[in-house]
Amino acid sequence: MAFGQLDGGGAPQPLSEINMTPMVDVMLVLLIIFIVTAPLLKQSVNINLPKVSAKASVTKAALVVSLNQDLQLYLDSRPVSREALADALRTRIGKGEEPSVELHADGGIAYQHVVVLMALVQNAGVSKLSFVTEPVKGH
């Protein structure tokens, strides 16, 4: 690295070199960050529902829709048919309410039945749907 010329004559010349070491250091740090984070960007994740450990969220005036092992639907602990559930949701929406639905589905039923129930709730006009799970033992 030159701070000027040593020929002794004339005015000192400005520094015309660029120090590359800091730039190389930054690039190496970025390279390490990308190498570490690249495996985490994997698109497929193996999950096992509905066992989760999460804090419960509190919603006001939520409708509780339950689906048991025998595929029986319940609305707020009362047995109900699919048509009656859709009518009850549409009635709430017709009154100007924005109901939120908490879905309690048995963990042993096929996912297809849960998806059909979700579609029924969505087609009735509900946009707020929550899944309720039980905490994992020991957490």
N, C-alpha and C positions, 0 to 999 in steps of 0.2 A: 504494500500500500504506500503510495507516494503522497507526501505532504507538500511537496513543492520541488523545485529543481535545485540542485546543489552547485550549479555553475557559478554562483556568486554574483552574477551581474543581472541587472534588470529587476523588474518588479516580480514578486512571487506570483506564480500561475495558480488559478483556481483548481480545486480537486476535480478531476474529470473521470474518476473511476466510480463504479457502482459496486457496493459491497453486496455480494450474492448470498452470503451465509445466512442472514435472517430469512430471506425468501425461501431458501432450500429447507431451513428448519420448519417453517410454516407449512410448506408442501408435504414434508414427511409426516408432520402431525396430522394433517388432513388425510393423507393416505392411510395412516393407522386407524383413524376414526372410521373411514369408509370400510376398511377391512373388518373391523369389529362389528359394525352395524349391518353389513350386507346380509349375513345369515339370518338376522332378525326380521328381515323384510319378506320372509317366506309367506306365500299367499294361503296355503292350506294349513289349518291348525286342527289338531285332534282335540275334540271337546267331549265331555261326558255330562250331559244335562240330566236332571235339574239340580244336582248337588252343587251349591255355591256357598261362598262365605262373603256376604255383603251386608252393608248396613241397610236397614229397612227404610224405605222412603214413605213419607206420610202424605196421603192425598186426601183432599176434602171431598166428602160426599161421593165416594167411589162406589160403583156398583160391583158386587162380588159375583162373578160367574165361575162356577165350579163344574168340572167334568171328572167323574169318578171312573173307577176301573171298569164298570159295566156300561160306560158311555152315557150315563144319565146326566143330564144338564140340571144345574141348580142356579137360581137367581136369588141371591141373598138368602140362602138356606132353604128355599122353596123349590120343589121339583117343577120343571118347566120344559115345554117342548121347544124345538128350534124356532118354530114360527112365532110362538108366544114371546120368546126372548127377543127376536127381531122387532116385534110389535112394541114391546116395552121400551126398547132402546129408541125406536123412532118416535114414540110418544114423548119421551124425555127431551129429545132434540126438537120436536115440534113445539114444546113449551118454551123454547129459547134457552134451555140449559145446554151446557157443554159437558156431558157426563164423561167421566173417566171410568174405565173398566179394569178391575183387577182379575186376572185369570188364574184360577187355581186348577191345575191339571195334574192328575195322578201320574207319577213318574213311570208307571208300568205300561201305559197305553202307547199305541203307535203314534209317531209324530204326525202322520197324515190326519188323524182326528183332531189334533190341536190346530193344524193349519186350516182345516175346514171351519173350525170354530172361529179362528181369527178372521177368515174371509167373511163369515156371517156377521161378525161384529163390525168389520170395516164397511160392508155393504149396507149396514143399517145407518151408517153415517158417523160412527164414533172414530175420532182420530187419536184419542189418548188411551192406550192399552198397556197395562203393566203385567208382568209375569211375577207371580209370588212363589217363592221357594222357601224351603226350610234350611236353616244354617247347617253346615257340616258339623258333625260331632267333634268336640274338642276345641272349637274355635270360640 
